[in-house]
Amino acid sequence: MLDEGVWAEVKVGGEHLRLFSEHNALGVQASVYNVNTKNWIAPSESVEDIRHGKEKASAHAEAYLKRTGNLDLPTLEWKKSRSA
């Protein structure tokens, strides 16, 4: 169950990613999902807090975009996650 969190969406150069930083039953975690391929680029990883999770997810997304298409990570607009 989600206690609190944020997410951001990235669409650049044909890539479509969703970044998450969430506090759930397992603690605070960061992850990055590839919408196009329907798989996790960076599966849930424990982090200190939501802010650190945003930084970690952003770093994973940035590295992925550089590696796959030499693309730059655009400015992220973080939105509050809804609890389930």
PDB file of N, CA, C and O in Angstrom:
ATOM      1  N   MET A   1       0.838  -1.180   0.000  1.00  0.00           N
ATOM      2  CA  MET A   1       0.000   0.000   0.000  1.00  0.00           C
ATOM      3  C   MET A   1       0.889   1.252   0.000  1.00  0.00           C
ATOM      4  O   MET A   1       1.875   1.332   0.732  1.00  0.00           O
ATOM      5  N   LEU A   2       0.528   2.183  -0.806  1.00  0.00           N
ATOM      6  CA  LEU A   2       1.266   3.428  -0.951  1.00  0.00           C
ATOM      7  C   LEU A   2       0.877   4.407   0.152  1.00  0.00           C
ATOM      8  O   LEU A   2      -0.302   4.713   0.330  1.00  0.00           O
ATOM      9  N   ASP A   3       1.875   4.897   0.893  1.00  0.00           N
ATOM     10  CA  ASP A   3       1.628   5.905   1.924  1.00  0.00           C
ATOM     11  C   ASP A   3       1.721   7.306   1.335  1.00  0.00           C
ATOM     12  O   ASP A   3       0.837   8.135   1.554  1.00  0.00           O
ATOM     13  N   GLU A   4       2.784   7.570   0.592  1.00  0.00           N
ATOM     14  CA  GLU A   4       2.961   8.847  -0.083  1.00  0.00           C
ATOM     15  C   GLU A   4       3.994   8.659  -1.174  1.00  0.00           C
ATOM     16  O   GLU A   4       4.739   7.679  -1.175  1.00  0.00           O
ATOM     17  N   GLY A   5       4.036   9.598  -2.102  1.00  0.00           N
ATOM     18  CA  GLY A   5       5.033   9.489  -3.148  1.00  0.00           C
ATOM     19  C   GLY A   5       4.801  10.470  -4.274  1.00  0.00           C
ATOM     20  O   GLY A   5       3.825  11.220  -4.294  1.00  0.00           O
ATOM     21  N   VAL A   6       5.737  10.439  -5.213  1.00  0.00           N
ATOM     22  CA  VAL A   6       5.663  11.286  -6.392  1.00  0.00           C
ATOM     23  C   VAL A   6       6.081  10.468  -7.615  1.00  0.00           C
ATOM     24  O   VAL A   6       6.747   9.439  -7.494  1.00  0.00           O
ATOM     25  N   TRP A   7       5.678  10.945  -8.790  1.00  0.00           N
ATOM     26  CA  TRP A   7       6.071  10.299 -10.033  1.00  0.00           C
ATOM     27  C   TRP A   7       6.241  11.376 -11.103  1.00  0.00           C
ATOM     28  O   TRP A   7       5.689  12.471 -10.992  1.00  0.00           O
ATOM     29  N   ALA A   8       7.013  11.048 -12.139  1.00  0.00           N
ATOM     30  CA  ALA A   8       7.223  11.957 -13.262  1.00  0.00           C
ATOM     31  C   ALA A   8       7.243  11.140 -14.544  1.00  0.00           C
ATOM     32  O   ALA A   8       7.617   9.968 -14.549  1.00  0.00           O
ATOM     33  N   GLU A   9       6.836  11.778 -15.618  1.00  0.00           N
ATOM     34  CA  GLU A   9       6.804  11.107 -16.916  1.00  0.00           C
ATOM     35  C   GLU A   9       7.785  11.787 -17.855  1.00  0.00           C
ATOM     36  O   GLU A   9       7.886  13.013 -17.883  1.00  0.00           O
ATOM     37  N   VAL A  10       8.512  10.974 -18.629  1.00  0.00           N
ATOM     38  CA  VAL A  10       9.490  11.487 -19.584  1.00  0.00           C
ATOM     39  C   VAL A  10       9.143  10.924 -20.958  1.00  0.00           C
ATOM     40  O   VAL A  10       9.032   9.712 -21.137  1.00  0.00           O
ATOM     41  N   LYS A  11       8.973  11.828 -21.926  1.00  0.00           N
ATOM     42  CA  LYS A  11       8.786  11.436 -23.323  1.00  0.00           C
ATOM     43  C   LYS A  11       9.783  12.240 -24.135  1.00  0.00           C
ATOM     44  O   LYS A  11       9.644  13.453 -24.293  1.00  0.00           O
ATOM     45  N   VAL A  12      10.806  11.538 -24.657  1.00  0.00           N
ATOM     46  CA  VAL A  12      11.853  12.198 -25.429  1.00  0.00           C
ATOM     47  C   VAL A  12      12.448  11.204 -26.428  1.00  0.00           C
ATOM     48  O   VAL A  12      12.754  10.067 -26.070  1.00  0.00           O
ATOM     49  N   GLY A  13      12.609  11.632 -27.673  1.00  0.00           N
ATOM     50  CA  GLY A  13      13.257  10.811 -28.695  1.00  0.00           C
ATOM     51  C   GLY A  13      12.668   9.426 -28.861  1.00  0.00           C
ATOM     52  O   GLY A  13      13.414   8.477 -29.104  1.00  0.00           O
ATOM     53  N   GLY A  14      11.377   9.273 -28.740  1.00  0.00           N
ATOM     54  CA  GLY A  14      10.740   7.966 -28.863  1.00  0.00           C
ATOM     55  C   GLY A  14      10.748   7.151 -27.576  1.00  0.00           C
ATOM     56  O   GLY A  14      10.138   6.083 -27.520  1.00  0.00           O
ATOM     57  N   GLU A  15      11.421   7.631 -26.555  1.00  0.00           N
ATOM     58  CA  GLU A  15      11.445   6.944 -25.258  1.00  0.00           C
ATOM     59  C   GLU A  15      10.299   7.459 -24.385  1.00  0.00           C
ATOM     60  O   GLU A  15       9.943   8.636 -24.440  1.00  0.00           O
ATOM     61  N   HIS A  16       9.730   6.565 -23.584  1.00  0.00           N
ATOM     62  CA  HIS A  16       8.636   6.924 -22.679  1.00  0.00           C
ATOM     63  C   HIS A  16       8.894   6.228 -21.343  1.00  0.00           C
ATOM     64  O   HIS A  16       8.749   5.012 -21.222  1.00  0.00           O
ATOM     65  N   LEU A  17       9.279   7.026 -20.345  1.00  0.00           N
ATOM     66  CA  LEU A  17       9.636   6.496 -19.034  1.00  0.00           C
ATOM     67  C   LEU A  17       8.726   7.073 -17.957  1.00  0.00           C
ATOM     68  O   LEU A  17       8.200   8.178 -18.095  1.00  0.00           O
ATOM     69  N   ARG A  18       8.549   6.312 -16.888  1.00  0.00           N
ATOM     70  CA  ARG A  18       7.882   6.808 -15.686  1.00  0.00           C
ATOM     71  C   ARG A  18       8.825   6.600 -14.512  1.00  0.00           C
ATOM     72  O   ARG A  18       9.340   5.502 -14.298  1.00  0.00           O
ATOM     73  N   LEU A  19       9.041   7.663 -13.759  1.00  0.00           N
ATOM     74  CA  LEU A  19       9.938   7.644 -12.606  1.00  0.00           C
ATOM     75  C   LEU A  19       9.098   7.719 -11.341  1.00  0.00           C
ATOM     76  O   LEU A  19       8.124   8.470 -11.280  1.00  0.00           O
ATOM     77  N   PHE A  20       9.471   6.950 -10.340  1.00  0.00           N
ATOM     78  CA  PHE A  20       8.714   6.897  -9.092  1.00  0.00           C
ATOM     79  C   PHE A  20       9.631   7.064  -7.886  1.00  0.00           C
ATOM     80  O   PHE A  20      10.762   6.577  -7.872  1.00  0.00           O
ATOM     81  N   SER A  21       9.123   7.760  -6.879  1.00  0.00           N
ATOM     82  CA  SER A  21       9.751   7.842  -5.567  1.00  0.00           C
ATOM     83  C   SER A  21       8.602   7.756  -4.572  1.00  0.00           C
ATOM     84  O   SER A  21       7.819   8.694  -4.423  1.00  0.00           O
ATOM     85  N   GLU A  22       8.513   6.608  -3.891  1.00  0.00           N
ATOM     86  CA  GLU A  22       7.322   6.337  -3.091  1.00  0.00           C
ATOM     87  C   GLU A  22       7.645   5.709  -1.741  1.00  0.00           C
ATOM     88  O   GLU A  22       8.617   4.969  -1.588  1.00  0.00           O
ATOM     89  N   HIS A  23       6.804   6.027  -0.778  1.00  0.00           N
ATOM     90  CA  HIS A  23       6.884   5.403   0.549  1.00  0.00           C
ATOM     91  C   HIS A  23       5.731   4.418   0.630  1.00  0.00           C
ATOM     92  O   HIS A  23       4.563   4.803   0.580  1.00  0.00           O
ATOM     93  N   ASN A  24       6.077   3.130   0.757  1.00  0.00           N
ATOM     94  CA  ASN A  24       5.058   2.084   0.822  1.00  0.00           C
ATOM     95  C   ASN A  24       5.363   1.143   1.979  1.00  0.00           C
ATOM     96  O   ASN A  24       6.178   1.466   2.844  1.00  0.00           O
ATOM     97  N   ALA A  25       4.728   0.004   2.003  1.00  0.00           N
ATOM     98  CA  ALA A  25       4.901  -0.952   3.102  1.00  0.00           C
ATOM     99  C   ALA A  25       6.342  -1.444   3.244  1.00  0.00           C
ATOM    100  O   ALA A  25       6.734  -1.890   4.323  1.00  0.00           O
ATOM    101  N   LEU A  26       7.134  -1.371   2.177  1.00  0.00           N
ATOM    102  CA  LEU A  26       8.527  -1.825   2.204  1.00  0.00           C
ATOM    103  C   LEU A  26       9.501  -0.708   2.542  1.00  0.00           C
ATOM    104  O   LEU A  26      10.705  -0.953   2.629  1.00  0.00           O
ATOM    105  N   GLY A  27       9.014   0.506   2.735  1.00  0.00           N
ATOM    106  CA  GLY A  27       9.870   1.656   3.014  1.00  0.00           C
ATOM    107  C   GLY A  27       9.830   2.635   1.858  1.00  0.00           C
ATOM    108  O   GLY A  27       8.906   2.601   1.045  1.00  0.00           O
ATOM    109  N   VAL A  28      10.819   3.504   1.778  1.00  0.00           N
ATOM    110  CA  VAL A  28      10.888   4.474   0.688  1.00  0.00           C
ATOM    111  C   VAL A  28      11.701   3.855  -0.442  1.00  0.00           C
ATOM    112  O   VAL A  28      12.804   3.351  -0.230  1.00  0.00           O
ATOM    113  N   GLN A  29      11.131   3.903  -1.658  1.00  0.00           N
ATOM    114  CA  GLN A  29      11.782   3.271  -2.796  1.00  0.00           C
ATOM    115  C   GLN A  29      11.714   4.148  -4.035  1.00  0.00           C
ATOM    116  O   GLN A  29      10.790   4.943  -4.205  1.00  0.00           O
ATOM    117  N   ALA A  30      12.711   3.988  -4.898  1.00  0.00           N
ATOM    118  CA  ALA A  30      12.775   4.679  -6.184  1.00  0.00           C
ATOM    119  C   ALA A  30      12.795   3.631  -7.288  1.00  0.00           C
ATOM    120  O   ALA A  30      13.359   2.550  -7.118  1.00  0.00           O
ATOM    121  N   SER A  31      12.176   3.956  -8.422  1.00  0.00           N
ATOM    122  CA  SER A  31      12.180   3.034  -9.556  1.00  0.00           C
ATOM    123  C   SER A  31      11.920   3.802 -10.847  1.00  0.00           C
ATOM    124  O   SER A  31      11.424   4.929 -10.834  1.00  0.00           O
ATOM    125  N   VAL A  32      12.273   3.154 -11.976  1.00  0.00           N
ATOM    126  CA  VAL A  32      12.048   3.734 -13.299  1.00  0.00           C
ATOM    127  C   VAL A  32      11.462   2.649 -14.198  1.00  0.00           C
ATOM    128  O   VAL A  32      12.010   1.552 -14.297  1.00  0.00           O
ATOM    129  N   TYR A  33      10.343   2.963 -14.854  1.00  0.00           N
ATOM    130  CA  TYR A  33       9.624   2.025 -15.710  1.00  0.00           C
ATOM    131  C   TYR A  33       9.656   2.505 -17.154  1.00  0.00           C
ATOM    132  O   TYR A  33       9.419   3.681 -17.427  1.00  0.00           O
ATOM    133  N   ASN A  34       9.951   1.586 -18.088  1.00  0.00           N
ATOM    134  CA  ASN A  34       9.921   1.886 -19.514  1.00  0.00           C
ATOM    135  C   ASN A  34       8.543   1.504 -20.039  1.00  0.00           C
ATOM    136  O   ASN A  34       8.204   0.323 -20.113  1.00  0.00           O
ATOM    137  N   VAL A  35       7.754   2.505 -20.401  1.00  0.00           N
ATOM    138  CA  VAL A  35       6.382   2.272 -20.849  1.00  0.00           C
ATOM    139  C   VAL A  35       6.377   1.542 -22.191  1.00  0.00           C
ATOM    140  O   VAL A  35       5.530   0.676 -22.413  1.00  0.00           O
ATOM    141  N   ASN A  36       7.308   1.874 -23.089  1.00  0.00           N
ATOM    142  CA  ASN A  36       7.349   1.253 -24.419  1.00  0.00           C
ATOM    143  C   ASN A  36       7.609  -0.251 -24.354  1.00  0.00           C
ATOM    144  O   ASN A  36       6.929  -1.033 -25.019  1.00  0.00           O
ATOM    145  N   THR A  37       8.593  -0.651 -23.553  1.00  0.00           N
ATOM    146  CA  THR A  37       8.966  -2.062 -23.496  1.00  0.00           C
ATOM    147  C   THR A  37       8.268  -2.817 -22.359  1.00  0.00           C
ATOM    148  O   THR A  37       8.382  -4.038 -22.247  1.00  0.00           O
ATOM    149  N   LYS A  38       7.543  -2.068 -21.520  1.00  0.00           N
ATOM    150  CA  LYS A  38       6.815  -2.636 -20.389  1.00  0.00           C
ATOM    151  C   LYS A  38       7.721  -3.435 -19.442  1.00  0.00           C
ATOM    152  O   LYS A  38       7.397  -4.547 -19.025  1.00  0.00           O
ATOM    153  N   ASN A  39       8.864  -2.826 -19.123  1.00  0.00           N
ATOM    154  CA  ASN A  39       9.761  -3.451 -18.141  1.00  0.00           C
ATOM    155  C   ASN A  39      10.421  -2.370 -17.286  1.00  0.00           C
ATOM    156  O   ASN A  39      10.392  -1.184 -17.612  1.00  0.00           O
ATOM    157  N   TRP A  40      11.008  -2.817 -16.198  1.00  0.00           N
ATOM    158  CA  TRP A  40      11.651  -1.904 -15.261  1.00  0.00           C
ATOM    159  C   TRP A  40      13.094  -1.663 -15.664  1.00  0.00           C
ATOM    160  O   TRP A  40      13.869  -2.610 -15.799  1.00  0.00           O
ATOM    161  N   ILE A  41      13.457  -0.413 -15.855  1.00  0.00           N
ATOM    162  CA  ILE A  41      14.850  -0.040 -16.115  1.00  0.00           C
ATOM    163  C   ILE A  41      15.606  -0.110 -14.801  1.00  0.00           C
ATOM    164  O   ILE A  41      16.727  -0.613 -14.736  1.00  0.00           O
ATOM    165  N   ALA A  42      14.978   0.401 -13.762  1.00  0.00           N
ATOM    166  CA  ALA A  42      15.539   0.362 -12.411  1.00  0.00           C
ATOM    167  C   ALA A  42      14.420  -0.095 -11.484  1.00  0.00           C
ATOM    168  O   ALA A  42      13.559   0.702 -11.112  1.00  0.00           O
ATOM    169  N   PRO A  43      14.427  -1.384 -11.104  1.00  0.00           N
ATOM    170  CA  PRO A  43      13.390  -1.871 -10.200  1.00  0.00           C
ATOM    171  C   PRO A  43      13.497  -1.192  -8.833  1.00  0.00           C
ATOM    172  O   PRO A  43      14.490  -0.524  -8.545  1.00  0.00           O
ATOM    173  N   SER A  44      12.506  -1.359  -8.019  1.00  0.00           N
ATOM    174  CA  SER A  44      12.457  -0.706  -6.708  1.00  0.00           C
ATOM    175  C   SER A  44      13.764  -0.848  -5.953  1.00  0.00           C
ATOM    176  O   SER A  44      14.299  -1.944  -5.786  1.00  0.00           O
ATOM    177  N   GLU A  45      14.262   0.294  -5.503  1.00  0.00           N
ATOM    178  CA  GLU A  45      15.527   0.376  -4.779  1.00  0.00           C
ATOM    179  C   GLU A  45      15.289   1.217  -3.528  1.00  0.00           C
ATOM    180  O   GLU A  45      14.725   2.308  -3.608  1.00  0.00           O
ATOM    181  N   SER A  46      15.709   0.721  -2.396  1.00  0.00           N
ATOM    182  CA  SER A  46      15.520   1.459  -1.144  1.00  0.00           C
ATOM    183  C   SER A  46      16.344   2.735  -1.132  1.00  0.00           C
ATOM    184  O   SER A  46      17.502   2.753  -1.550  1.00  0.00           O
ATOM    185  N   VAL A  47      15.717   3.814  -0.639  1.00  0.00           N
ATOM    186  CA  VAL A  47      16.372   5.115  -0.524  1.00  0.00           C
ATOM    187  C   VAL A  47      16.013   5.721   0.839  1.00  0.00           C
ATOM    188  O   VAL A  47      15.137   5.219   1.543  1.00  0.00           O
ATOM    189  N   GLU A  48      16.703   6.803   1.196  1.00  0.00           N
ATOM    190  CA  GLU A  48      16.507   7.429   2.503  1.00  0.00           C
ATOM    191  C   GLU A  48      15.155   8.118   2.644  1.00  0.00           C
ATOM    192  O   GLU A  48      14.472   7.958   3.656  1.00  0.00           O
ATOM    193  N   ASP A  49      14.770   8.887   1.619  1.00  0.00           N
ATOM    194  CA  ASP A  49      13.521   9.642   1.685  1.00  0.00           C
ATOM    195  C   ASP A  49      13.038   9.943   0.264  1.00  0.00           C
ATOM    196  O   ASP A  49      13.703   9.592  -0.711  1.00  0.00           O
ATOM    197  N   ILE A  50      11.883  10.591   0.155  1.00  0.00           N
ATOM    198  CA  ILE A  50      11.291  10.886  -1.152  1.00  0.00           C
ATOM    199  C   ILE A  50      12.239  11.728  -2.006  1.00  0.00           C
ATOM    200  O   ILE A  50      12.393  11.462  -3.198  1.00  0.00           O
ATOM    201  N   ARG A  51      12.867  12.730  -1.418  1.00  0.00           N
ATOM    202  CA  ARG A  51      13.784  13.598  -2.155  1.00  0.00           C
ATOM    203  C   ARG A  51      14.940  12.787  -2.744  1.00  0.00           C
ATOM    204  O   ARG A  51      15.291  12.949  -3.913  1.00  0.00           O
ATOM    205  N   HIS A  52      15.523  11.919  -1.927  1.00  0.00           N
ATOM    206  CA  HIS A  52      16.620  11.071  -2.390  1.00  0.00           C
ATOM    207  C   HIS A  52      16.126  10.124  -3.486  1.00  0.00           C
ATOM    208  O   HIS A  52      16.854   9.839  -4.437  1.00  0.00           O
ATOM    209  N   GLY A  53      14.902   9.642  -3.354  1.00  0.00           N
ATOM    210  CA  GLY A  53      14.316   8.774  -4.373  1.00  0.00           C
ATOM    211  C   GLY A  53      14.162   9.480  -5.709  1.00  0.00           C
ATOM    212  O   GLY A  53      14.405   8.888  -6.761  1.00  0.00           O
ATOM    213  N   LYS A  54      13.756  10.748  -5.670  1.00  0.00           N
ATOM    214  CA  LYS A  54      13.640  11.530  -6.901  1.00  0.00           C
ATOM    215  C   LYS A  54      15.005  11.667  -7.568  1.00  0.00           C
ATOM    216  O   LYS A  54      15.124  11.535  -8.786  1.00  0.00           O
ATOM    217  N   GLU A  55      16.026  11.930  -6.768  1.00  0.00           N
ATOM    218  CA  GLU A  55      17.384  12.062  -7.305  1.00  0.00           C
ATOM    219  C   GLU A  55      17.867  10.745  -7.906  1.00  0.00           C
ATOM    220  O   GLU A  55      18.463  10.731  -8.984  1.00  0.00           O
ATOM    221  N   LYS A  56      17.609   9.637  -7.207  1.00  0.00           N
ATOM    222  CA  LYS A  56      18.052   8.316  -7.661  1.00  0.00           C
ATOM    223  C   LYS A  56      17.336   7.919  -8.956  1.00  0.00           C
ATOM    224  O   LYS A  56      17.973   7.457  -9.902  1.00  0.00           O
ATOM    225  N   ALA A  57      16.020   8.099  -8.995  1.00  0.00           N
ATOM    226  CA  ALA A  57      15.246   7.759 -10.198  1.00  0.00           C
ATOM    227  C   ALA A  57      15.690   8.630 -11.373  1.00  0.00           C
ATOM    228  O   ALA A  57      15.815   8.140 -12.496  1.00  0.00           O
ATOM    229  N   SER A  58      15.925   9.906 -11.121  1.00  0.00           N
ATOM    230  CA  SER A  58      16.383  10.814 -12.182  1.00  0.00           C
ATOM    231  C   SER A  58      17.735  10.380 -12.728  1.00  0.00           C
ATOM    232  O   SER A  58      17.954  10.403 -13.939  1.00  0.00           O
ATOM    233  N   ALA A  59      18.639   9.987 -11.845  1.00  0.00           N
ATOM    234  CA  ALA A  59      19.967   9.543 -12.270  1.00  0.00           C
ATOM    235  C   ALA A  59      19.878   8.275 -13.123  1.00  0.00           C
ATOM    236  O   ALA A  59      20.581   8.155 -14.127  1.00  0.00           O
ATOM    237  N   HIS A  60      19.018   7.329 -12.730  1.00  0.00           N
ATOM    238  CA  HIS A  60      18.845   6.103 -13.518  1.00  0.00           C
ATOM    239  C   HIS A  60      18.272   6.431 -14.897  1.00  0.00           C
ATOM    240  O   HIS A  60      18.735   5.903 -15.908  1.00  0.00           O
ATOM    241  N   ALA A  61      17.264   7.304 -14.933  1.00  0.00           N
ATOM    242  CA  ALA A  61      16.640   7.674 -16.206  1.00  0.00           C
ATOM    243  C   ALA A  61      17.630   8.409 -17.104  1.00  0.00           C
ATOM    244  O   ALA A  61      17.692   8.155 -18.307  1.00  0.00           O
ATOM    245  N   GLU A  62      18.399   9.315 -16.519  1.00  0.00           N
ATOM    246  CA  GLU A  62      19.379  10.065 -17.290  1.00  0.00           C
ATOM    247  C   GLU A  62      20.432   9.137 -17.900  1.00  0.00           C
ATOM    248  O   GLU A  62      20.781   9.278 -19.072  1.00  0.00           O
ATOM    249  N   ALA A  63      20.932   8.201 -17.115  1.00  0.00           N
ATOM    250  CA  ALA A  63      21.928   7.247 -17.611  1.00  0.00           C
ATOM    251  C   ALA A  63      21.345   6.380 -18.721  1.00  0.00           C
ATOM    252  O   ALA A  63      22.010   6.121 -19.724  1.00  0.00           O
ATOM    253  N   TYR A  64      20.107   5.933 -18.545  1.00  0.00           N
ATOM    254  CA  TYR A  64      19.452   5.104 -19.562  1.00  0.00           C
ATOM    255  C   TYR A  64      19.302   5.882 -20.874  1.00  0.00           C
ATOM    256  O   TYR A  64      19.610   5.353 -21.942  1.00  0.00           O
ATOM    257  N   LEU A  65      18.838   7.114 -20.802  1.00  0.00           N
ATOM    258  CA  LEU A  65      18.634   7.914 -22.008  1.00  0.00           C
ATOM    259  C   LEU A  65      19.950   8.189 -22.728  1.00  0.00           C
ATOM    260  O   LEU A  65      19.998   8.156 -23.958  1.00  0.00           O
ATOM    261  N   LYS A  66      21.004   8.456 -21.988  1.00  0.00           N
ATOM    262  CA  LYS A  66      22.328   8.675 -22.595  1.00  0.00           C
ATOM    263  C   LYS A  66      22.819   7.411 -23.289  1.00  0.00           C
ATOM    264  O   LYS A  66      23.345   7.457 -24.401  1.00  0.00           O
ATOM    265  N   ARG A  67      22.636   6.274 -22.603  1.00  0.00           N
ATOM    266  CA  ARG A  67      23.133   4.993 -23.108  1.00  0.00           C
ATOM    267  C   ARG A  67      22.369   4.533 -24.353  1.00  0.00           C
ATOM    268  O   ARG A  67      22.978   4.005 -25.283  1.00  0.00           O
ATOM    269  N   THR A  68      21.068   4.722 -24.383  1.00  0.00           N
ATOM    270  CA  THR A  68      20.265   4.173 -25.472  1.00  0.00           C
ATOM    271  C   THR A  68      20.129   5.076 -26.686  1.00  0.00           C
ATOM    272  O   THR A  68      19.970   4.590 -27.805  1.00  0.00           O
ATOM    273  N   GLY A  69      20.191   6.390 -26.475  1.00  0.00           N
ATOM    274  CA  GLY A  69      20.005   7.264 -27.628  1.00  0.00           C
ATOM    275  C   GLY A  69      20.734   8.579 -27.541  1.00  0.00           C
ATOM    276  O   GLY A  69      20.442   9.505 -28.298  1.00  0.00           O
ATOM    277  N   ASN A  70      21.693   8.676 -26.614  1.00  0.00           N
ATOM    278  CA  ASN A  70      22.414   9.919 -26.380  1.00  0.00           C
ATOM    279  C   ASN A  70      21.442  11.089 -26.199  1.00  0.00           C
ATOM    280  O   ASN A  70      21.654  12.180 -26.729  1.00  0.00           O
ATOM    281  N   LEU A  71      20.380  10.838 -25.444  1.00  0.00           N
ATOM    282  CA  LEU A  71      19.334  11.828 -25.202  1.00  0.00           C
ATOM    283  C   LEU A  71      19.538  12.484 -23.844  1.00  0.00           C
ATOM    284  O   LEU A  71      20.097  11.884 -22.926  1.00  0.00           O
ATOM    285  N   ASP A  72      19.077  13.714 -23.733  1.00  0.00           N
ATOM    286  CA  ASP A  72      19.148  14.433 -22.462  1.00  0.00           C
ATOM    287  C   ASP A  72      17.835  14.280 -21.703  1.00  0.00           C
ATOM    288  O   ASP A  72      16.757  14.261 -22.298  1.00  0.00           O
ATOM    289  N   LEU A  73      17.942  14.173 -20.400  1.00  0.00           N
ATOM    290  CA  LEU A  73      16.761  14.115 -19.545  1.00  0.00           C
ATOM    291  C   LEU A  73      16.152  15.508 -19.486  1.00  0.00           C
ATOM    292  O   LEU A  73      16.823  16.455 -19.076  1.00  0.00           O
ATOM    293  N   PRO A  74      14.876  15.652 -19.895  1.00  0.00           N
ATOM    294  CA  PRO A  74      14.249  16.970 -19.811  1.00  0.00           C
ATOM    295  C   PRO A  74      13.964  17.350 -18.352  1.00  0.00           C
ATOM    296  O   PRO A  74      14.100  16.526 -17.447  1.00  0.00           O
ATOM    297  N   THR A  75      13.574  18.584 -18.144  1.00  0.00           N
ATOM    298  CA  THR A  75      13.166  19.026 -16.814  1.00  0.00           C
ATOM    299  C   THR A  75      11.963  18.201 -16.382  1.00  0.00           C
ATOM    300  O   THR A  75      11.001  18.051 -17.134  1.00  0.00           O
ATOM    301  N   LEU A  76      12.023  17.670 -15.170  1.00  0.00           N
ATOM    302  CA  LEU A  76      10.955  16.801 -14.684  1.00  0.00           C
ATOM    303  C   LEU A  76       9.887  17.583 -13.936  1.00  0.00           C
ATOM    304  O   LEU A  76      10.186  18.511 -13.185  1.00  0.00           O
ATOM    305  N   GLU A  77       8.644  17.194 -14.152  1.00  0.00           N
ATOM    306  CA  GLU A  77       7.521  17.750 -13.407  1.00  0.00           C
ATOM    307  C   GLU A  77       6.968  16.628 -12.531  1.00  0.00           C
ATOM    308  O   GLU A  77       6.249  15.750 -13.008  1.00  0.00           O
ATOM    309  N   TRP A  78       7.309  16.668 -11.258  1.00  0.00           N
ATOM    310  CA  TRP A  78       6.896  15.623 -10.322  1.00  0.00           C
ATOM    311  C   TRP A  78       5.461  15.865  -9.879  1.00  0.00           C
ATOM    312  O   TRP A  78       5.070  16.992  -9.574  1.00  0.00           O
ATOM    313  N   LYS A  79       4.682  14.784  -9.851  1.00  0.00           N
ATOM    314  CA  LYS A  79       3.279  14.839  -9.436  1.00  0.00           C
ATOM    315  C   LYS A  79       3.081  13.916  -8.244  1.00  0.00           C
ATOM    316  O   LYS A  79       3.780  12.912  -8.104  1.00  0.00           O
ATOM    317  N   LYS A  80       2.131  14.256  -7.392  1.00  0.00           N
ATOM    318  CA  LYS A  80       1.840  13.407  -6.244  1.00  0.00           C
ATOM    319  C   LYS A  80       1.198  12.101  -6.711  1.00  0.00           C
ATOM    320  O   LYS A  80       0.324  12.100  -7.577  1.00  0.00           O
ATOM    321  N   SER A  81       1.647  10.988  -6.123  1.00  0.00           N
ATOM    322  CA  SER A  81       1.056   9.685  -6.405  1.00  0.00           C
ATOM    323  C   SER A  81      -0.235   9.545  -5.620  1.00  0.00           C
ATOM    324  O   SER A  81      -0.404  10.154  -4.564  1.00  0.00           O
ATOM    325  N   ARG A  82      -1.128   8.749  -6.138  1.00  0.00           N
ATOM    326  CA  ARG A  82      -2.371   8.462  -5.427  1.00  0.00           C
ATOM    327  C   ARG A  82      -2.237   7.143  -4.712  1.00  0.00           C
ATOM    328  O   ARG A  82      -1.667   6.196  -5.254  1.00  0.00           O
ATOM    329  N   SER A  83      -2.756   7.066  -3.499  1.00  0.00           N
ATOM    330  CA  SER A  83      -2.691   5.801  -2.761  1.00  0.00           C
ATOM    331  C   SER A  83      -3.718   4.835  -3.333  1.00  0.00           C
ATOM    332  O   SER A  83      -4.765   5.236  -3.841  1.00  0.00           O
ATOM    333  N   ALA A  84      -3.392   3.566  -3.235  1.00  0.00           N
ATOM    334  CA  ALA A  84      -4.267   2.537  -3.798  1.00  0.00           C
ATOM    335  C   ALA A  84      -5.241   2.040  -2.767  1.00  0.00           C
ATOM    336  O   ALA A  84      -6.060   1.169  -3.061  1.00  0.00           O
TER     337      ALA A  84
END
